[in-house]
Amino acid sequence: MGKLYVVGIGPGGIEHMSLRAKEVVEKSDIIVGYNKYIDMIKSIVKDKEIYSNGMKGEEERCREALKLSKEKNVALISTGDSGIYGMAGLILELRGNEEVEIIPGITASSAAASILGAPLMHDNCNISLSDLMTDYEDIKKRVKLAAEGDFIISLYNPKSKGRPHYLKEAIEIIKEFRGENTPVGVVKNALREGQEYWITTLKDFIDEEVNMFSIVIIGNSKSFIKDGFFITPRGYKLEK
């Protein structure tokens, strides 16, 4: 009997995978994943059996990974963390008696934060603006409550051609509870090829350059910009 590993490969480069993630991918007999994710780690899977498909094929991939793991060791990969907008939940919903181990990875908000400075140093949350799995009214409610609760907010899937206005609407909701000088950081392709980032404020935020490969991080009421870094203080009493 084989085993299924549900692996978060992080932002997409071998250098940002955990040692455990790299180890289980290398020792697995079969690699299952979205074809673009497979390409990101092709140097360590080129000699393995591969099962891949395109966008919106998540359920099919999970069912195939479970079936294959009855006889061989299988690594089902996704970028970021396998339990944060990844495949871990779906696998556990579909699982019968297959042996499954969840392998964590660096999620997009953590990767983006490391580039911007230290924006996530206090209580924070991730909210996806994609309405493929969640009703848009629920998304707006979560944005409102997170803003009202003074959470640092990381917006995943912030903008696509099919929903070009969701990010603007989310920002307008947040503005009801945050000052105009609240820092906003945008990172595209965090920690991988094509990386870009910029730091601005709620007042000056423009969403034209934001796309599905971006993470948008909005600070809380204590966040500030210093020497080009986006910082949220943890609350230490610092001596001047």
DRENDREN-110820 format. One record per atom (N, C-alpha, C): residue in one letter; x, y, z negated. Coordinates in steps of 0.05 Angstrom, whole numbers, padded with zeros to 5 digits, always signed. Last residue first. Layout:
DRENDREN-110820
AXYZ
...
END
This chain:
DRENDREN-110820
K+00265+01105-00470
K+00274+01123-00449
K+00303+01132-00454
E+00248+01038-00480
E+00261+01062-00491
E+00271+01079-00468
L+00186+01007-00466
L+00213+01013-00458
L+00223+01039-00471
K+00147+00960-00482
K+00151+00987-00492
K+00180+00994-00488
Y+00116+00925-00428
Y+00137+00927-00448
Y+00140+00956-00456
G+00078+00915-00389
G+00069+00927-00414
G+00090+00930-00436
R+00089+00903-00338
R+00078+00881-00355
R+00067+00892-00381
P+00075+00946-00283
P+00088+00941-00309
P+00073+00919-00324
T+00085+00934-00217
T+00063+00934-00237
T+00076+00928-00264
I+00115+00965-00162
I+00118+00954-00188
I+00092+00955-00204
F+00147+00967-00103
F+00120+00966-00113
F+00121+00951-00140
F+00203+01007-00086
F+00192+00982-00096
F+00164+00986-00107
G+00225+01057-00074
G+00216+01040-00052
G+00205+01013-00060
D+00233+01079-00124
D+00256+01073-00107
D+00249+01054-00085
K+00170+01058-00143
K+00195+01070-00153
K+00218+01060-00135
I+00101+01063-00150
I+00122+01059-00131
I+00147+01073-00142
F+00056+01027-00195
F+00069+01051-00184
F+00091+01043-00164
S-00002+01007-00234
S+00019+01002-00214
S+00030+01028-00203
K-00045+01014-00267
K-00018+01021-00278
K+00004+01018-00257
S-00090+00996-00241
S-00089+01024-00249
S-00062+01033-00260
N-00060+00951-00193
N-00080+00958-00212
N-00076+00987-00221
G-00050+00947-00120
G-00042+00948-00148
G-00065+00953-00166
I-00061+00901-00069
I-00070+00927-00080
I-00064+00926-00110
I-00033+00871-00014
I-00034+00871-00043
I-00040+00899-00053
V-00046+00831+00041
V-00048+00858+00031
V-00051+00857+00000
I-00011+00793+00087
I-00022+00793+00060
I-00023+00823+00052
S-00019+00771+00156
S-00012+00791+00135
S-00024+00784+00108
F-00037+00743+00198
F-00011+00734+00186
F-00001+00753+00164
M-00081+00769+00216
M-00085+00745+00201
M-00059+00734+00189
N-00060+00839+00208
N-00072+00817+00223
N-00074+00792+00205
V-00051+00909+00210
V-00056+00885+00194
V-00069+00864+00212
E-00047+00957+00237
E-00026+00937+00241
E-00030+00911+00226
E-00092+00987+00219
E-00089+00980+00247
E-00069+00957+00252
D-00106+01006+00169
D-00106+00977+00173
D-00100+00968+00201
I-00076+01051+00124
I-00087+01047+00151
I-00085+01018+00158
F-00074+01089+00065
F-00075+01062+00077
F-00089+01063+00104
D-00072+01134+00035
D-00060+01135+00061
D-00061+01108+00076
K-00099+01121-00013
K-00106+01146+00002
K-00096+01144+00031
L-00073+01076-00031
L-00101+01074-00022
L-00109+01098-00005
T-00006+01078-00002
T-00025+01082-00024
T-00054+01078-00013
T+00046+01033+00018
T+00032+01058+00020
T+00014+01062-00004
I+00097+00996+00046
I+00084+01003+00021
I+00071+01031+00025
W+00107+00942+00093
W+00107+00970+00086
W+00091+00974+00060
Y+00142+00893+00133
Y+00127+00902+00109
Y+00127+00932+00107
E+00152+00834+00172
E+00150+00864+00170
E+00136+00870+00144
Q+00182+00778+00202
Q+00173+00791+00178
Q+00174+00822+00181
G+00197+00744+00242
G+00178+00765+00249
G+00168+00781+00225
E+00204+00684+00206
E+00211+00699+00230
E+00189+00719+00236
R+00189+00692+00135
R+00194+00676+00159
R+00199+00695+00183
L+00172+00720+00090
L+00195+00702+00088
L+00198+00683+00112
A+00110+00735+00117
A+00127+00736+00094
A+00147+00713+00093
N+00081+00759+00162
N+00100+00736+00164
N+00120+00736+00142
K+00074+00823+00134
K+00067+00805+00156
K+00089+00784+00158
V+00049+00856+00079
V+00071+00840+00089
V+00061+00822+00111
V+00034+00916+00046
V+00026+00897+00068
V+00051+00882+00077
G+00011+00946-00014
G+00033+00934+00002
G+00022+00915+00022
V-00008+01003-00046
V-00018+00981-00029
V+00006+00972-00013
P-00016+01038-00108
P+00001+01027-00087
P-00014+01004-00072
T-00059+01092-00119
T-00054+01064-00125
T-00038+01052-00102
N-00074+01144-00111
N-00046+01138-00110
N-00039+01109-00117
E-00129+01146-00119
E-00119+01148-00091
E-00090+01142-00089
G-00150+01097-00168
G-00142+01123-00160
G-00130+01123-00132
R-00206+01051-00166
R-00177+01057-00167
R-00172+01085-00157
F-00259+01042-00156
F-00249+01036-00183
F-00220+01042-00186
E-00271+01053-00104
E-00291+01062-00124
E-00280+01059-00153
K-00233+01027-00075
K-00229+01056-00080
K-00249+01067-00101
I-00255+00977-00066
I-00234+00980-00087
I-00230+01009-00094
I-00290+00989-00024
I-00301+00979-00050
I-00280+00984-00072
E-00253+01003+00015
E-00273+01023+00006
E-00285+01015-00021
I-00228+00954+00022
I-00213+00977+00012
I-00231+00998+00001
A-00270+00925+00045
A-00259+00916+00019
A-00244+00939+00006
E-00277+00953+00093
E-00299+00952+00074
E-00289+00944+00046
K-00229+00942+00118
K-00236+00970+00112
K-00258+00971+00091
L-00234+00886+00123
L-00213+00897+00106
L-00219+00926+00099
Y-00278+00879+00158
Y-00279+00870+00130
Y-00258+00882+00112
H-00276+00893+00211
H-00283+00914+00192
H-00282+00905+00163
P-00265+00851+00247
P-00246+00873+00245
P-00252+00893+00223
R-00275+00793+00256
R-00285+00809+00234
R-00266+00832+00228
G-00251+00773+00302
G-00279+00767+00297
G-00291+00782+00274
K-00198+00787+00298
K-00214+00799+00320
K-00244+00794+00315
S-00185+00797+00228
S-00183+00782+00253
S-00200+00796+00273
K-00155+00806+00164
K-00167+00818+00188
K-00164+00800+00212
P-00136+00778+00119
P-00149+00804+00116
P-00164+00814+00140
N-00121+00728+00093
N-00137+00729+00118
N-00151+00756+00120
Y-00121+00753+00025
Y-00113+00734+00045
Y-00131+00737+00069
L-00103+00802-00018
L-00123+00795+00002
L-00111+00777+00023
S-00094+00808-00085
S-00081+00799-00061
S-00102+00790-00041
I-00100+00856-00134
I-00114+00839-00115
I-00097+00833-00091
I-00097+00863-00203
I-00082+00866-00179
I-00095+00847-00159
F-00158+00880-00237
F-00139+00860-00228
F-00123+00871-00205
D-00198+00912-00259
D-00171+00923-00258
D-00150+00901-00252
G-00251+00899-00255
G-00236+00887-00277
G-00206+00895-00278
E-00264+00924-00208
E-00276+00935-00233
E-00260+00924-00257
A-00238+00889-00173
A-00231+00918-00174
A-00240+00930-00201
A-00267+00843-00182
A-00238+00843-00187
A-00228+00871-00189
L-00318+00859-00166
L-00313+00851-00194
L-00284+00851-00201
K-00309+00870-00111
K-00319+00890-00129
K-00313+00884-00158
V-00292+00820-00091
V-00275+00843-00089
V-00283+00865-00109
R-00338+00790-00102
R-00314+00783-00116
R-00294+00806-00114
K-00375+00815-00067
K-00380+00815-00096
K-00354+00809-00112
K-00352+00803-00018
K-00353+00831-00027
K-00359+00833-00057
I-00360+00747-00018
I-00333+00759-00017
I-00333+00787-00027
D-00415+00743-00018
D-00400+00733-00041
D-00372+00744-00042
E-00425+00764+00032
E-00436+00778+00009
E-00422+00769-00017
Y-00402+00725+00065
Y-00390+00751+00063
Y-00400+00767+00039
D-00393+00658+00042
D-00412+00679+00051
D-00400+00707+00046
T-00339+00619+00062
T-00352+00634+00041
T-00370+00656+00052
M-00314+00598+00106
M-00322+00579+00084
M-00338+00593+00062
L-00309+00641+00140
L-00314+00615+00151
L-00324+00595+00130
D-00296+00692+00125
D-00322+00682+00118
D-00329+00656+00130
S-00237+00716+00096
S-00249+00699+00116
S-00276+00689+00107
L-00212+00742+00055
L-00233+00756+00069
L-00245+00741+00092
S-00195+00713-00006
S-00194+00710+00023
S-00218+00726+00035
I-00161+00735-00061
I-00187+00735-00049
I-00183+00733-00019
N-00127+00724-00121
N-00126+00721-00092
N-00155+00720-00082
C-00108+00767-00177
C-00124+00747-00164
C-00120+00747-00134
N-00075+00781-00241
N-00080+00785-00212
N-00097+00762-00201
D-00043+00812-00294
D-00065+00795-00286
D-00073+00802-00257
H+00025+00831-00274
H+00003+00829-00294
H-00020+00813-00281
M+00060+00830-00232
M+00070+00825-00259
M+00049+00823-00281
L+00058+00835-00177
L+00040+00816-00190
L+00047+00811-00219
P+00096+00869-00154
P+00069+00878-00157
P+00051+00860-00173
A+00154+00879-00148
A+00142+00863-00170
A+00113+00871-00174
G+00170+00879-00083
G+00182+00886-00109
G+00171+00868-00131
L+00159+00859-00032
L+00150+00886-00040
L+00162+00896-00065
I+00179+00807-00032
I+00189+00826-00012
I+00182+00855-00021
S+00150+00781-00070
S+00179+00782-00073
S+00192+00802-00054
A+00097+00785-00050
A+00105+00801-00074
A+00135+00803-00077
A+00098+00747-00010
A+00095+00775-00003
A+00105+00793-00026
A+00102+00700-00041
A+00122+00706-00021
A+00122+00736-00014
S+00055+00704-00071
S+00081+00704-00085
S+00103+00711-00065
S+00017+00701-00031
S+00018+00725-00047
S+00044+00727-00062
A+00026+00650-00008
A+00031+00674+00007
A+00033+00699-00010
T+00060+00603-00053
T+00037+00614-00039
T+00042+00641-00027
I+00106+00552-00051
I+00103+00581-00055
I+00079+00591-00039
G+00074+00490-00072
G+00093+00506-00056
G+00089+00535-00062
P+00065+00423-00101
P+00060+00452-00098
P+00081+00465-00081
I+00037+00363-00084
I+00063+00376-00086
I+00060+00406-00081
I-00003+00312-00109
I-00003+00340-00100
I+00024+00353-00105
E-00014+00246-00090
E+00002+00264-00107
E+00003+00292-00094
V-00055+00189-00089
V-00050+00216-00079
V-00033+00231-00100
E-00077+00127-00066
E-00059+00141-00085
E-00051+00168-00074
E-00146+00113-00052
E-00119+00119-00043
E-00102+00133-00065
N-00198+00102-00060
N-00179+00090-00079
N-00150+00095-00071
G-00218+00158-00034
G-00230+00134-00045
G-00212+00123-00067
R-00225+00229-00021
R-00209+00206-00030
R-00226+00183-00041
L-00251+00275-00010
L-00255+00253+00008
L-00242+00227-00002
E-00235+00309-00051
E-00264+00305-00047
E-00269+00280-00030
L-00180+00309-00045
L-00191+00297-00069
L-00222+00293-00067
I-00177+00335+00005
I-00167+00308+00002
I-00179+00295-00023
L-00196+00386-00009
L-00211+00369+00010
L-00203+00340+00008
G-00156+00404-00045
G-00184+00400-00053
G-00199+00382-00035
A-00108+00405-00012
A-00111+00388-00036
A-00140+00383-00044
M-00098+00438+00030
M-00113+00413+00036
M-00119+00397+00011
G-00106+00508+00012
G-00093+00486+00027
G-00111+00462+00029
Y-00120+00550-00020
Y-00129+00551+00008
Y-00115+00529+00025
I-00078+00521-00059
I-00088+00548-00056
I-00094+00552-00027
G-00053+00472-00060
G-00078+00475-00076
G-00089+00503-00076
S-00007+00476-00031
S-00028+00457-00022
S-00054+00459-00037
D+00017+00540-00017
D+00013+00519-00037
D-00010+00502-00028
G+00045+00551+00048
G+00038+00561+00021
G+00036+00538+00001
T+00021+00504+00098
T+00038+00526+00089
T+00028+00535+00061
S+00015+00433+00091
S+00004+00459+00097
S+00022+00480+00087
I+00017+00362+00106
I+00030+00388+00100
I+00012+00412+00106
L+00018+00300+00081
L-00001+00319+00094
L+00008+00347+00086
A+00057+00246+00088
A+00058+00273+00078
A+00038+00290+00094
V+00051+00178+00071
V+00043+00199+00088
V+00046+00226+00074
N+00072+00112+00073
N+00074+00137+00058
N+00069+00160+00078
K+00022+00063+00095
K+00048+00076+00096
K+00048+00101+00078
E-00029+00042+00086
E-00007+00024+00093
E+00020+00037+00092
K-00062+00082+00072
K-00069+00056+00061
K-00046+00036+00066
S-00050+00128+00099
S-00036+00123+00073
S-00043+00096+00060
L-00085+00131+00142
L-00057+00122+00146
L-00042+00115+00120
K-00130+00150+00115
K-00131+00124+00129
K-00102+00114+00132
L-00113+00201+00098
L-00122+00181+00079
L-00122+00153+00091
A-00102+00225+00148
A-00081+00222+00128
A-00088+00201+00107
E-00154+00226+00171
E-00132+00210+00183
E-00110+00205+00164
R-00179+00261+00136
R-00189+00233+00139
R-00168+00215+00151
C-00149+00307+00145
C-00150+00295+00119
C-00159+00266+00120
R-00158+00318+00199
R-00131+00313+00190
R-00131+00298+00163
E-00214+00327+00198
E-00203+00305+00214
E-00175+00298+00205
E-00215+00374+00167
E-00228+00349+00157
E-00217+00325+00172
E-00186+00411+00201
E-00177+00403+00174
E-00189+00377+00164
G-00188+00435+00250
G-00187+00406+00249
G-00180+00395+00222
K-00184+00489+00255
K-00210+00478+00249
K-00212+00448+00249
M-00128+00486+00300
M-00145+00500+00280
M-00172+00487+00279
G-00104+00420+00321
G-00106+00449+00320
G-00123+00460+00298
N-00061+00366+00298
N-00083+00377+00314
N-00084+00407+00310
S-00018+00309+00290
S-00024+00337+00288
S-00048+00344+00305
Y+00023+00261+00265
Y-00005+00265+00273
Y-00011+00294+00269
I+00083+00228+00278
I+00070+00253+00274
I+00040+00251+00282
E+00138+00191+00254
E+00112+00190+00267
E+00096+00215+00259
K+00203+00224+00258
K+00180+00211+00245
K+00155+00209+00262
D+00245+00254+00274
D+00247+00225+00279
D+00224+00210+00267
K+00233+00306+00259
K+00235+00300+00288
K+00236+00270+00293
V+00230+00329+00210
V+00209+00309+00216
V+00212+00299+00245
I+00267+00369+00202
I+00267+00346+00183
I+00246+00325+00188
S+00258+00405+00242
S+00285+00395+00239
S+00286+00371+00220
K+00205+00423+00238
K+00212+00402+00258
K+00240+00391+00254
I+00176+00457+00207
I+00195+00440+00193
I+00205+00418+00212
M+00145+00485+00242
M+00160+00501+00223
M+00181+00483+00209
D+00115+00448+00271
D+00137+00461+00284
D+00156+00476+00264
I+00075+00437+00233
I+00095+00416+00240
I+00119+00429+00253
Y+00046+00483+00237
Y+00060+00478+00212
Y+00082+00456+00216
K+00024+00479+00287
K+00043+00500+00283
K+00058+00496+00257
N-00011+00434+00281
N+00013+00432+00298
N+00033+00454+00294
Y-00027+00413+00216
Y-00033+00431+00237
Y-00008+00434+00254
G-00008+00344+00199
G-00011+00373+00195
G-00020+00388+00220
V+00029+00290+00174
V+00004+00299+00185
V+00001+00329+00179
I+00079+00243+00183
I+00074+00271+00176
I+00048+00279+00189
I+00100+00181+00157
I+00083+00195+00175
I+00078+00223+00165
D+00135+00164+00118
D+00136+00151+00144
D+00121+00167+00165
S+00175+00205+00074
S+00149+00196+00084
S+00152+00184+00112
K+00223+00228+00060
K+00220+00199+00055
K+00193+00188+00065
E+00217+00282+00074
E+00239+00266+00086
E+00235+00236+00082
V+00175+00297+00041
V+00172+00298+00070
V+00193+00280+00084
V+00198+00291-00009
V+00176+00273-00001
V+00170+00274+00029
E+00240+00330-00006
E+00246+00302-00012
E+00223+00284-00002
K+00212+00378+00000
K+00231+00369+00021
K+00236+00339+00018
A+00185+00380-00049
A+00171+00380-00024
A+00188+00369-00002
R+00228+00381-00086
R+00210+00358-00086
R+00194+00357-00060
L+00252+00430-00075
L+00268+00405-00071
L+00249+00381-00069
S+00206+00472-00038
S+00218+00462-00063
S+00234+00437-00057
M+00224+00514+00018
M+00210+00491+00007
M+00223+00483-00020
H+00255+00553+00039
H+00235+00561+00019
H+00218+00538+00009
E+00286+00530+00078
E+00300+00542+00056
E+00281+00551+00033
I+00250+00517+00119
I+00261+00496+00102
I+00273+00507+00076
G+00194+00562+00123
G+00222+00555+00128
G+00232+00534+00109
G+00143+00573+00105
G+00146+00561+00131
G+00174+00554+00139
P+00126+00587+00054
P+00121+00606+00076
P+00126+00595+00103
G+00108+00520+00031
G+00115+00548+00026
G+00111+00565+00051
I+00088+00471+00038
I+00115+00475+00048
I+00124+00504+00045
G+00054+00428-00002
G+00056+00456+00005
G+00084+00462+00013
V+00027+00364+00011
V+00051+00380+00007
V+00048+00409+00016
V+00005+00308-00014
V-00006+00332-00003
V+00013+00355-00009
Y+00020+00242+00001
Y+00030+00266-00012
Y+00017+00290+00002
L-00005+00178-00007
L-00009+00204+00006
L+00002+00227-00011
K+00024+00114+00002
K+00017+00136-00016
K+00014+00162+00000
G+00010+00044+00016
G+00025+00069+00017
G+00015+00090-00002
M+00017-00024+00000
M+00000+00000+00000
M+00017+00025+00000
END
